[in-house]
Amino acid sequence: MAILTSTMKGDATRRGTAVVTGASSGLGESFARHLSRRGYDVVLVARRADKLEALRRELVQCGHHPTVVLADVREPAGRAAIFDAVAERPLNLWVNNAGLGCVRAGVECEEDDVTSVLRTNIEALSLLSIAAAKRLSERRGGVIVNVASTAAFSPTPTMATYGASKAFVLSFSEALREELRASGVRVCVVCPGALETEFHGRAGLEMPPKLLVRAADPCARAAIEAALRGEDLYVDGALNRAVTAFARFAPRRWVQRVSARAMGVW
Ligand SMILES: NC(=O)c1ccc[n+]([C@@H]2O[C@H](COP(=O)([O-])OP(=O)(O)OC[C@H]3O[C@@H](n4cnc5c(N)ncnc54)[C@H](OP(=O)(O)O)[C@@H]3O)[C@@H](O)[C@H]2O)c1
């Protein structure tokens, strides 16, 4: 059951309200900081109360107006709690960032882990996107930022469910963007490569070599700039842009083999 702890209402006189799911660590925490600096009253969503409270305090000390919503986005009650928190607010921006991975999801992962990836990365993201799109359409404008991954562009052996879930995010968001074109609501898909966050540890993955890992903070900043400029897709970093271009244009069989090699399958 989700608990709503709206710690501060925010004066809603600045750039409006931005919701960030998965704000208790990593990329979501960085999204929350950058959006606050840009003048948004940010609604911080996640399950870990201590982490959200620490971020809330930090943002308040910097003169911002955050609100904490403790919610599990997989649960209907959790999703409802987020919309309750923004019911009376001028909602302008929504970041679906909460997500997780699972190694060996395709063949050896526990059923619960697979279900959790699907429910968080696909089900919750879709339902929140649709509900946010309705709210933003009523206001005739706003931005939805959906966090996918470079894994969206190629199958990901050893993380099959995760890679497929991110391919879903990319396809779903591209379709939603076209549906919403006349409404003034824009949708931007963000595709990071490996980032220095809690993601790998929680997924049971080893961190890739340092050279391939980027910091979350500049990724969040550049992704928000791209989304606010009206861009459809932001792939983080030159190397990741080259890799995703290869995945998009090379023969599918090559892409599968290269991906399997990169994931250490053979
Ligand atoms: N790190 C990478 O290498 C990488 C690469 C490409 C894409 N991404 C994507 O970037 C996004 C952010 O991940 P990250 O790297 O910042 O990892 P992270 O540090 O593990 O952060 C994940 C966030 O999602 C939240 N979350 C997970 N399940 C949730 C649930 N059921 N309900 C509410 N919140 C939930 C977590 O909060 P609580 O546990 O407190 O609920 C946490 O705040 C994810 O969508 C991930 O797939 C990451």
The ligand as a Tripos MOL2 file, in Angstrom:
@<TRIPOS>MOLECULE
LIG
   48    52     1     0     0
SMALL
NO_CHARGES

@<TRIPOS>ATOM
      1 N1         22.5650    2.6770  -14.8140 N.am      1 LIG1
      2 C1         22.6040    2.2690  -16.0640 C.2       1 LIG1
      3 O1         23.6120    1.7400  -16.5210 O.2       1 LIG1
      4 C2         21.4010    2.4910  -16.9510 C.ar      1 LIG1
      5 C3         21.5830    2.3870  -18.3360 C.ar      1 LIG1
      6 C4         20.5050    2.5860  -19.1730 C.ar      1 LIG1
      7 C5         19.2600    2.8970  -18.6520 C.ar      1 LIG1
      8 N2         19.1140    2.9790  -17.2970 N.ar      1 LIG1
      9 C6         17.7750    3.2770  -16.7880 C.3       1 LIG1
     10 O2         17.8250    4.4620  -16.0060 O.3       1 LIG1
     11 C7         16.7530    4.4450  -15.0710 C.3       1 LIG1
     12 C8         17.2830    4.8470  -13.7140 C.3       1 LIG1
     13 O3         18.1440    3.8380  -13.2530 O.3       1 LIG1
     14 P1         19.4800    4.1810  -12.4380 P.3       1 LIG1
     15 O4         20.6070    3.8230  -13.2970 O.co2     1 LIG1
     16 O5         19.4180    5.5230  -11.8670 O.co2     1 LIG1
     17 O6         19.3910    3.0390  -11.3220 O.3       1 LIG1
     18 P2         19.1310    3.1190   -9.7460 P.3       1 LIG1
     19 O7         20.1580    3.9760   -9.0960 O.co2     1 LIG1
     20 O8         18.9860    1.7010   -9.3050 O.co2     1 LIG1
     21 O9         17.7220    3.8690   -9.6370 O.3       1 LIG1
     22 C9         16.5020    3.2190   -9.9130 C.3       1 LIG1
     23 C10        15.4020    4.0420   -9.2990 C.3       1 LIG1
     24 O10        14.1390    3.4300   -9.6140 O.3       1 LIG1
     25 C11        13.3780    3.3320   -8.4210 C.3       1 LIG1
     26 N3         12.4530    2.2230   -8.4960 N.ar      1 LIG1
     27 C12        12.7110    0.9420   -8.8750 C.ar      1 LIG1
     28 N4         11.5970    0.1960   -8.7700 N.ar      1 LIG1
     29 C13        10.6180    1.0310   -8.3200 C.ar      1 LIG1
     30 C14         9.2540    0.8510   -8.0030 C.ar      1 LIG1
     31 N5          8.6540   -0.3530   -8.1240 N.pl3     1 LIG1
     32 N6          8.5330    1.9040   -7.5650 N.ar      1 LIG1
     33 C15         9.1210    3.1190   -7.4220 C.ar      1 LIG1
     34 N7         10.4120    3.3650   -7.7230 N.ar      1 LIG1
     35 C16        11.1510    2.3180   -8.1540 C.ar      1 LIG1
     36 C17        14.4060    3.1390   -7.3120 C.3       1 LIG1
     37 O11        13.8880    3.6000   -6.0650 O.3       1 LIG1
     38 P3         13.4460    2.7060   -4.8280 P.3       1 LIG1
     39 O12        14.2060    1.4280   -4.8610 O.co2     1 LIG1
     40 O13        13.7290    3.5760   -3.6430 O.co2     1 LIG1
     41 O14        11.9620    2.5170   -5.0230 O.co2     1 LIG1
     42 C18        15.4900    4.1080   -7.7780 C.3       1 LIG1
     43 O15        15.1920    5.4210   -7.3680 O.3       1 LIG1
     44 C19        16.1450    3.0500  -15.1340 C.3       1 LIG1
     45 O16        14.9600    3.0780  -15.9090 O.3       1 LIG1
     46 C20        17.2090    2.2360  -15.8410 C.3       1 LIG1
     47 O17        16.6770    1.1340  -16.5340 O.3       1 LIG1
     48 C21        20.1510    2.8040  -16.4340 C.ar      1 LIG1
@<TRIPOS>BOND
     1     1     2 1
     2     2     3 2
     3     2     4 1
     4     4     5 ar
     5     4    48 ar
     6     5     6 ar
     7     6     7 ar
     8     7     8 ar
     9     8     9 1
    10     8    48 ar
    11     9    10 1
    12     9    46 1
    13    10    11 1
    14    11    12 1
    15    11    44 1
    16    12    13 1
    17    13    14 1
    18    14    15 2
    19    14    16 1
    20    14    17 1
    21    17    18 1
    22    18    19 2
    23    18    20 1
    24    18    21 1
    25    21    22 1
    26    22    23 1
    27    23    24 1
    28    23    42 1
    29    24    25 1
    30    25    26 1
    31    25    36 1
    32    26    27 ar
    33    26    35 ar
    34    27    28 ar
    35    28    29 ar
    36    29    30 ar
    37    29    35 ar
    38    30    31 1
    39    30    32 ar
    40    32    33 ar
    41    33    34 ar
    42    34    35 ar
    43    36    37 1
    44    36    42 1
    45    37    38 1
    46    38    39 2
    47    38    40 1
    48    38    41 1
    49    42    43 1
    50    44    45 1
    51    44    46 1
    52    46    47 1
@<TRIPOS>SUBSTRUCTURE
     1 LIG1         1 GROUP 0 **** ****
